[in-house]
């Protein structure tokens, strides 16, 4: 778009109006414009995604909210944000309200400081990951060489897409919260502070060498396909994705048979027939400690060790999983030679297969 055209003039008026509504005064806009297109783009990105006049310093926030400085700073860090100099006007009304709401929420719940910060940290990390994923899509706007069109698209995004995204995030949170509470109520307590479940790991074989052979775009596409395929298998199978780390996915299920079926379905879905590298799966069952959406303990460590010794396109399970599945006619379990596993000693494991395919596999 010609920056001197009537259409461009109309766009800049729209941008200026949107920035004014977001709390940017004309002096700040003029100062950014004097520094060039990049500074204007930064101003647009900063204020249209998070509108509001930056008029409060940290000291102002403490006074406005009634939250003491130590608590406010701890909450801010736990949410994943860098501390701001005490005299810098960097905060909006929304920031102050968030600090007040967080403090009030946890005070009313009657939980101690460590739990408050733990919950704030878990929320911050989850939302930061979502924001990072969205940023990768939104960044295509900033890559446009036509700064006028990019600015117009940014305003459209802020005015039309972001409000819908806000509503979608709240909806998804409530849905996931409902499912998580239901699962928690069904968990079997095995030890103080622990719950019984089956935990699995699945990873792509020879991923390190493969990453050297593929272009960055091809590698990103492979990881995205892997994450999409495994997430679908786990969620549709009745389990839960704990986390994904590049070529590896960690999942869990309350029922051992559910986790076992997920493991086999992962092998079928993320298979070389669908242009994936060979998959390894390890599965263990027993008590785990659940914290901040993650799970820990010897059961998790064992599952992680088993995935490391599983052959291509196969799943290994521990003794507890084997015992739980021994009477289930859908599964075939064959012992393999014991392995010395780091930190766990000599361990007997079992190869998991579908009973109706056991005779066709070696």
FENLIN-V391945 format. One record per run of one state. SS is the DSSP state (a for helix, b for strand, c for the rest). FROM is the first residue (numbers start at 1). TO is the last residue. Records with the same first field share a line. If there is no record, write none. Layout:
# FENLIN-V391945
SS: FROM-TO, FROM-TO
This chain:
# FENLIN-V391945
c: 1-5, 22-25, 36-36, 50-55, 57-57, 66-68, 79-90, 92-92, 110-112, 143-146, 187-187, 192-193, 205-206, 214-215, 237-239, 246-247, 254-255, 270-271, 275-278, 292-293, 297-297, 310-313, 318-318, 326-330, 336-338, 342-344, 348-349, 355-357, 361-362
a: 6-21, 26-35, 37-49, 58-65, 69-78, 93-109, 113-142, 147-186, 207-213, 216-236, 256-269, 272-274, 298-309, 319-325, 358-360
b: 56-56, 91-91, 188-191, 194-204, 240-245, 248-253, 279-291, 294-296, 314-317, 331-335, 339-341, 345-347, 350-354
